[in-house]
């Protein structure tokens, strides 16, 4: 089994050393290495989802990643659970996986 938490801890140390507050990674070998979220294998029939450009995760030193996963990605491409925060946006541009539902006008969080 891979130790994703240790990998993210080392990334956090390097980010702090470089003065980087936040890192965003789209689905890639890097995201898979740090979280285990498998990237798609490119093929001739590749389909791009609406709002797919927002798919990925934000990394902060000393914190779990925050995943931004449009509903289509979560429904068809996400094979396993995630170790990190999952929020569902109230905006039409990015409907993420179920988890914490946070209204932009409020700091409260409710289950989704």
MODELLER restraints for C-alpha pairs under 7 A, 6 or more apart:
rsr = mdl.restraints
at = mdl.atoms
rsr.add(forms.Gaussian(group=physical.xy_distance, feature=features.Distance(at['CA:4:A'], at['CA:34:A']), mean=5.36, stdev=0.5))
rsr.add(forms.Gaussian(group=physical.xy_distance, feature=features.Distance(at['CA:4:A'], at['CA:35:A']), mean=5.64, stdev=0.5))
rsr.add(forms.Gaussian(group=physical.xy_distance, feature=features.Distance(at['CA:7:A'], at['CA:34:A']), mean=5.92, stdev=0.5))
rsr.add(forms.Gaussian(group=physical.xy_distance, feature=features.Distance(at['CA:8:A'], at['CA:34:A']), mean=5.91, stdev=0.5))
rsr.add(forms.Gaussian(group=physical.xy_distance, feature=features.Distance(at['CA:9:A'], at['CA:62:A']), mean=6.83, stdev=0.5))
rsr.add(forms.Gaussian(group=physical.xy_distance, feature=features.Distance(at['CA:12:A'], at['CA:60:A']), mean=6.59, stdev=0.5))
rsr.add(forms.Gaussian(group=physical.xy_distance, feature=features.Distance(at['CA:12:A'], at['CA:61:A']), mean=3.97, stdev=0.5))
rsr.add(forms.Gaussian(group=physical.xy_distance, feature=features.Distance(at['CA:12:A'], at['CA:62:A']), mean=6.22, stdev=0.5))
rsr.add(forms.Gaussian(group=physical.xy_distance, feature=features.Distance(at['CA:13:A'], at['CA:61:A']), mean=6.77, stdev=0.5))
rsr.add(forms.Gaussian(group=physical.xy_distance, feature=features.Distance(at['CA:15:A'], at['CA:21:A']), mean=6.89, stdev=0.5))
rsr.add(forms.Gaussian(group=physical.xy_distance, feature=features.Distance(at['CA:15:A'], at['CA:61:A']), mean=6.67, stdev=0.5))
rsr.add(forms.Gaussian(group=physical.xy_distance, feature=features.Distance(at['CA:16:A'], at['CA:61:A']), mean=6.69, stdev=0.5))
rsr.add(forms.Gaussian(group=physical.xy_distance, feature=features.Distance(at['CA:21:A'], at['CA:60:A']), mean=6.15, stdev=0.5))
rsr.add(forms.Gaussian(group=physical.xy_distance, feature=features.Distance(at['CA:22:A'], at['CA:58:A']), mean=6.53, stdev=0.5))
rsr.add(forms.Gaussian(group=physical.xy_distance, feature=features.Distance(at['CA:22:A'], at['CA:59:A']), mean=5.62, stdev=0.5))
rsr.add(forms.Gaussian(group=physical.xy_distance, feature=features.Distance(at['CA:22:A'], at['CA:60:A']), mean=5.02, stdev=0.5))
rsr.add(forms.Gaussian(group=physical.xy_distance, feature=features.Distance(at['CA:23:A'], at['CA:58:A']), mean=5.53, stdev=0.5))
rsr.add(forms.Gaussian(group=physical.xy_distance, feature=features.Distance(at['CA:23:A'], at['CA:59:A']), mean=5.06, stdev=0.5))
rsr.add(forms.Gaussian(group=physical.xy_distance, feature=features.Distance(at['CA:23:A'], at['CA:60:A']), mean=6.74, stdev=0.5))
rsr.add(forms.Gaussian(group=physical.xy_distance, feature=features.Distance(at['CA:24:A'], at['CA:56:A']), mean=6.91, stdev=0.5))
rsr.add(forms.Gaussian(group=physical.xy_distance, feature=features.Distance(at['CA:24:A'], at['CA:57:A']), mean=5.63, stdev=0.5))
rsr.add(forms.Gaussian(group=physical.xy_distance, feature=features.Distance(at['CA:24:A'], at['CA:58:A']), mean=4.44, stdev=0.5))
rsr.add(forms.Gaussian(group=physical.xy_distance, feature=features.Distance(at['CA:24:A'], at['CA:59:A']), mean=6.32, stdev=0.5))
rsr.add(forms.Gaussian(group=physical.xy_distance, feature=features.Distance(at['CA:25:A'], at['CA:31:A']), mean=6.01, stdev=0.5))
rsr.add(forms.Gaussian(group=physical.xy_distance, feature=features.Distance(at['CA:25:A'], at['CA:56:A']), mean=5.44, stdev=0.5))
rsr.add(forms.Gaussian(group=physical.xy_distance, feature=features.Distance(at['CA:25:A'], at['CA:57:A']), mean=5.51, stdev=0.5))
rsr.add(forms.Gaussian(group=physical.xy_distance, feature=features.Distance(at['CA:25:A'], at['CA:58:A']), mean=6.59, stdev=0.5))
rsr.add(forms.Gaussian(group=physical.xy_distance, feature=features.Distance(at['CA:26:A'], at['CA:55:A']), mean=5.87, stdev=0.5))
rsr.add(forms.Gaussian(group=physical.xy_distance, feature=features.Distance(at['CA:26:A'], at['CA:56:A']), mean=4.12, stdev=0.5))
rsr.add(forms.Gaussian(group=physical.xy_distance, feature=features.Distance(at['CA:26:A'], at['CA:57:A']), mean=6.66, stdev=0.5))
rsr.add(forms.Gaussian(group=physical.xy_distance, feature=features.Distance(at['CA:27:A'], at['CA:39:A']), mean=5.50, stdev=0.5))
rsr.add(forms.Gaussian(group=physical.xy_distance, feature=features.Distance(at['CA:27:A'], at['CA:55:A']), mean=6.87, stdev=0.5))
rsr.add(forms.Gaussian(group=physical.xy_distance, feature=features.Distance(at['CA:27:A'], at['CA:56:A']), mean=5.60, stdev=0.5))
rsr.add(forms.Gaussian(group=physical.xy_distance, feature=features.Distance(at['CA:28:A'], at['CA:39:A']), mean=5.52, stdev=0.5))
rsr.add(forms.Gaussian(group=physical.xy_distance, feature=features.Distance(at['CA:29:A'], at['CA:39:A']), mean=6.74, stdev=0.5))
rsr.add(forms.Gaussian(group=physical.xy_distance, feature=features.Distance(at['CA:31:A'], at['CA:37:A']), mean=6.60, stdev=0.5))
rsr.add(forms.Gaussian(group=physical.xy_distance, feature=features.Distance(at['CA:32:A'], at['CA:38:A']), mean=5.32, stdev=0.5))
rsr.add(forms.Gaussian(group=physical.xy_distance, feature=features.Distance(at['CA:32:A'], at['CA:39:A']), mean=6.54, stdev=0.5))
rsr.add(forms.Gaussian(group=physical.xy_distance, feature=features.Distance(at['CA:49:A'], at['CA:72:A']), mean=6.64, stdev=0.5))
rsr.add(forms.Gaussian(group=physical.xy_distance, feature=features.Distance(at['CA:51:A'], at['CA:70:A']), mean=6.88, stdev=0.5))
rsr.add(forms.Gaussian(group=physical.xy_distance, feature=features.Distance(at['CA:51:A'], at['CA:93:A']), mean=6.29, stdev=0.5))
rsr.add(forms.Gaussian(group=physical.xy_distance, feature=features.Distance(at['CA:51:A'], at['CA:94:A']), mean=6.54, stdev=0.5))
rsr.add(forms.Gaussian(group=physical.xy_distance, feature=features.Distance(at['CA:52:A'], at['CA:70:A']), mean=6.78, stdev=0.5))
rsr.add(forms.Gaussian(group=physical.xy_distance, feature=features.Distance(at['CA:54:A'], at['CA:68:A']), mean=6.56, stdev=0.5))
rsr.add(forms.Gaussian(group=physical.xy_distance, feature=features.Distance(at['CA:55:A'], at['CA:68:A']), mean=5.36, stdev=0.5))
rsr.add(forms.Gaussian(group=physical.xy_distance, feature=features.Distance(at['CA:55:A'], at['CA:69:A']), mean=4.94, stdev=0.5))
rsr.add(forms.Gaussian(group=physical.xy_distance, feature=features.Distance(at['CA:55:A'], at['CA:70:A']), mean=6.37, stdev=0.5))
rsr.add(forms.Gaussian(group=physical.xy_distance, feature=features.Distance(at['CA:56:A'], at['CA:67:A']), mean=5.89, stdev=0.5))
rsr.add(forms.Gaussian(group=physical.xy_distance, feature=features.Distance(at['CA:56:A'], at['CA:68:A']), mean=5.39, stdev=0.5))
rsr.add(forms.Gaussian(group=physical.xy_distance, feature=features.Distance(at['CA:56:A'], at['CA:69:A']), mean=6.46, stdev=0.5))
rsr.add(forms.Gaussian(group=physical.xy_distance, feature=features.Distance(at['CA:57:A'], at['CA:65:A']), mean=6.10, stdev=0.5))
rsr.add(forms.Gaussian(group=physical.xy_distance, feature=features.Distance(at['CA:57:A'], at['CA:66:A']), mean=5.35, stdev=0.5))
rsr.add(forms.Gaussian(group=physical.xy_distance, feature=features.Distance(at['CA:57:A'], at['CA:67:A']), mean=4.20, stdev=0.5))
rsr.add(forms.Gaussian(group=physical.xy_distance, feature=features.Distance(at['CA:57:A'], at['CA:68:A']), mean=5.75, stdev=0.5))
rsr.add(forms.Gaussian(group=physical.xy_distance, feature=features.Distance(at['CA:58:A'], at['CA:65:A']), mean=5.50, stdev=0.5))
rsr.add(forms.Gaussian(group=physical.xy_distance, feature=features.Distance(at['CA:58:A'], at['CA:66:A']), mean=5.08, stdev=0.5))
rsr.add(forms.Gaussian(group=physical.xy_distance, feature=features.Distance(at['CA:58:A'], at['CA:67:A']), mean=6.44, stdev=0.5))
rsr.add(forms.Gaussian(group=physical.xy_distance, feature=features.Distance(at['CA:59:A'], at['CA:65:A']), mean=4.78, stdev=0.5))
rsr.add(forms.Gaussian(group=physical.xy_distance, feature=features.Distance(at['CA:59:A'], at['CA:66:A']), mean=6.71, stdev=0.5))
rsr.add(forms.Gaussian(group=physical.xy_distance, feature=features.Distance(at['CA:64:A'], at['CA:84:A']), mean=4.87, stdev=0.5))
rsr.add(forms.Gaussian(group=physical.xy_distance, feature=features.Distance(at['CA:64:A'], at['CA:85:A']), mean=6.65, stdev=0.5))
rsr.add(forms.Gaussian(group=physical.xy_distance, feature=features.Distance(at['CA:65:A'], at['CA:84:A']), mean=5.07, stdev=0.5))
rsr.add(forms.Gaussian(group=physical.xy_distance, feature=features.Distance(at['CA:65:A'], at['CA:85:A']), mean=6.26, stdev=0.5))
rsr.add(forms.Gaussian(group=physical.xy_distance, feature=features.Distance(at['CA:66:A'], at['CA:84:A']), mean=5.99, stdev=0.5))
rsr.add(forms.Gaussian(group=physical.xy_distance, feature=features.Distance(at['CA:66:A'], at['CA:85:A']), mean=4.78, stdev=0.5))
rsr.add(forms.Gaussian(group=physical.xy_distance, feature=features.Distance(at['CA:66:A'], at['CA:86:A']), mean=6.22, stdev=0.5))
rsr.add(forms.Gaussian(group=physical.xy_distance, feature=features.Distance(at['CA:67:A'], at['CA:85:A']), mean=6.24, stdev=0.5))
rsr.add(forms.Gaussian(group=physical.xy_distance, feature=features.Distance(at['CA:67:A'], at['CA:86:A']), mean=5.54, stdev=0.5))
rsr.add(forms.Gaussian(group=physical.xy_distance, feature=features.Distance(at['CA:68:A'], at['CA:96:A']), mean=5.66, stdev=0.5))
rsr.add(forms.Gaussian(group=physical.xy_distance, feature=features.Distance(at['CA:69:A'], at['CA:96:A']), mean=4.40, stdev=0.5))
rsr.add(forms.Gaussian(group=physical.xy_distance, feature=features.Distance(at['CA:69:A'], at['CA:97:A']), mean=5.87, stdev=0.5))
rsr.add(forms.Gaussian(group=physical.xy_distance, feature=features.Distance(at['CA:70:A'], at['CA:94:A']), mean=5.42, stdev=0.5))
rsr.add(forms.Gaussian(group=physical.xy_distance, feature=features.Distance(at['CA:70:A'], at['CA:95:A']), mean=4.80, stdev=0.5))
rsr.add(forms.Gaussian(group=physical.xy_distance, feature=features.Distance(at['CA:70:A'], at['CA:96:A']), mean=4.46, stdev=0.5))
rsr.add(forms.Gaussian(group=physical.xy_distance, feature=features.Distance(at['CA:70:A'], at['CA:97:A']), mean=6.82, stdev=0.5))
rsr.add(forms.Gaussian(group=physical.xy_distance, feature=features.Distance(at['CA:71:A'], at['CA:95:A']), mean=5.47, stdev=0.5))
rsr.add(forms.Gaussian(group=physical.xy_distance, feature=features.Distance(at['CA:71:A'], at['CA:96:A']), mean=5.48, stdev=0.5))
rsr.add(forms.Gaussian(group=physical.xy_distance, feature=features.Distance(at['CA:71:A'], at['CA:97:A']), mean=6.13, stdev=0.5))
rsr.add(forms.Gaussian(group=physical.xy_distance, feature=features.Distance(at['CA:74:A'], at['CA:97:A']), mean=5.97, stdev=0.5))
rsr.add(forms.Gaussian(group=physical.xy_distance, feature=features.Distance(at['CA:86:A'], at['CA:97:A']), mean=6.17, stdev=0.5))
rsr.add(forms.Gaussian(group=physical.xy_distance, feature=features.Distance(at['CA:86:A'], at['CA:98:A']), mean=6.66, stdev=0.5))
rsr.add(forms.Gaussian(group=physical.xy_distance, feature=features.Distance(at['CA:86:A'], at['CA:99:A']), mean=5.17, stdev=0.5))
rsr.add(forms.Gaussian(group=physical.xy_distance, feature=features.Distance(at['CA:86:A'], at['CA:100:A']), mean=6.18, stdev=0.5))
rsr.add(forms.Gaussian(group=physical.xy_distance, feature=features.Distance(at['CA:87:A'], at['CA:96:A']), mean=6.08, stdev=0.5))
rsr.add(forms.Gaussian(group=physical.xy_distance, feature=features.Distance(at['CA:87:A'], at['CA:97:A']), mean=6.37, stdev=0.5))
rsr.add(forms.Gaussian(group=physical.xy_distance, feature=features.Distance(at['CA:87:A'], at['CA:98:A']), mean=6.41, stdev=0.5))
rsr.add(forms.Gaussian(group=physical.xy_distance, feature=features.Distance(at['CA:87:A'], at['CA:99:A']), mean=5.28, stdev=0.5))
rsr.add(forms.Gaussian(group=physical.xy_distance, feature=features.Distance(at['CA:87:A'], at['CA:100:A']), mean=4.59, stdev=0.5))
rsr.add(forms.Gaussian(group=physical.xy_distance, feature=features.Distance(at['CA:87:A'], at['CA:101:A']), mean=5.52, stdev=0.5))
rsr.add(forms.Gaussian(group=physical.xy_distance, feature=features.Distance(at['CA:88:A'], at['CA:95:A']), mean=5.60, stdev=0.5))
rsr.add(forms.Gaussian(group=physical.xy_distance, feature=features.Distance(at['CA:88:A'], at['CA:96:A']), mean=4.43, stdev=0.5))
rsr.add(forms.Gaussian(group=physical.xy_distance, feature=features.Distance(at['CA:88:A'], at['CA:97:A']), mean=5.71, stdev=0.5))
rsr.add(forms.Gaussian(group=physical.xy_distance, feature=features.Distance(at['CA:88:A'], at['CA:98:A']), mean=5.79, stdev=0.5))
rsr.add(forms.Gaussian(group=physical.xy_distance, feature=features.Distance(at['CA:88:A'], at['CA:99:A']), mean=6.56, stdev=0.5))
rsr.add(forms.Gaussian(group=physical.xy_distance, feature=features.Distance(at['CA:88:A'], at['CA:100:A']), mean=6.34, stdev=0.5))
rsr.add(forms.Gaussian(group=physical.xy_distance, feature=features.Distance(at['CA:88:A'], at['CA:101:A']), mean=5.02, stdev=0.5))
rsr.add(forms.Gaussian(group=physical.xy_distance, feature=features.Distance(at['CA:89:A'], at['CA:95:A']), mean=5.34, stdev=0.5))
rsr.add(forms.Gaussian(group=physical.xy_distance, feature=features.Distance(at['CA:89:A'], at['CA:96:A']), mean=6.11, stdev=0.5))
rsr.add(forms.Gaussian(group=physical.xy_distance, feature=features.Distance(at['CA:89:A'], at['CA:101:A']), mean=6.67, stdev=0.5))
rsr.add(forms.Gaussian(group=physical.xy_distance, feature=features.Distance(at['CA:89:A'], at['CA:102:A']), mean=6.80, stdev=0.5))
rsr.add(forms.Gaussian(group=physical.xy_distance, feature=features.Distance(at['CA:90:A'], at['CA:103:A']), mean=6.24, stdev=0.5))
rsr.add(forms.Gaussian(group=physical.xy_distance, feature=features.Distance(at['CA:98:A'], at['CA:112:A']), mean=5.17, stdev=0.5))
rsr.add(forms.Gaussian(group=physical.xy_distance, feature=features.Distance(at['CA:99:A'], at['CA:111:A']), mean=5.73, stdev=0.5))
rsr.add(forms.Gaussian(group=physical.xy_distance, feature=features.Distance(at['CA:99:A'], at['CA:112:A']), mean=5.29, stdev=0.5))
rsr.add(forms.Gaussian(group=physical.xy_distance, feature=features.Distance(at['CA:100:A'], at['CA:109:A']), mean=5.74, stdev=0.5))
rsr.add(forms.Gaussian(group=physical.xy_distance, feature=features.Distance(at['CA:100:A'], at['CA:110:A']), mean=5.74, stdev=0.5))
rsr.add(forms.Gaussian(group=physical.xy_distance, feature=features.Distance(at['CA:100:A'], at['CA:111:A']), mean=5.25, stdev=0.5))
rsr.add(forms.Gaussian(group=physical.xy_distance, feature=features.Distance(at['CA:100:A'], at['CA:112:A']), mean=6.21, stdev=0.5))
rsr.add(forms.Gaussian(group=physical.xy_distance, feature=features.Distance(at['CA:101:A'], at['CA:109:A']), mean=5.58, stdev=0.5))
rsr.add(forms.Gaussian(group=physical.xy_distance, feature=features.Distance(at['CA:101:A'], at['CA:110:A']), mean=5.32, stdev=0.5))
rsr.add(forms.Gaussian(group=physical.xy_distance, feature=features.Distance(at['CA:101:A'], at['CA:111:A']), mean=6.02, stdev=0.5))
rsr.add(forms.Gaussian(group=physical.xy_distance, feature=features.Distance(at['CA:101:A'], at['CA:112:A']), mean=5.84, stdev=0.5))
rsr.add(forms.Gaussian(group=physical.xy_distance, feature=features.Distance(at['CA:102:A'], at['CA:108:A']), mean=6.36, stdev=0.5))
rsr.add(forms.Gaussian(group=physical.xy_distance, feature=features.Distance(at['CA:102:A'], at['CA:109:A']), mean=5.04, stdev=0.5))
rsr.add(forms.Gaussian(group=physical.xy_distance, feature=features.Distance(at['CA:102:A'], at['CA:110:A']), mean=6.89, stdev=0.5))
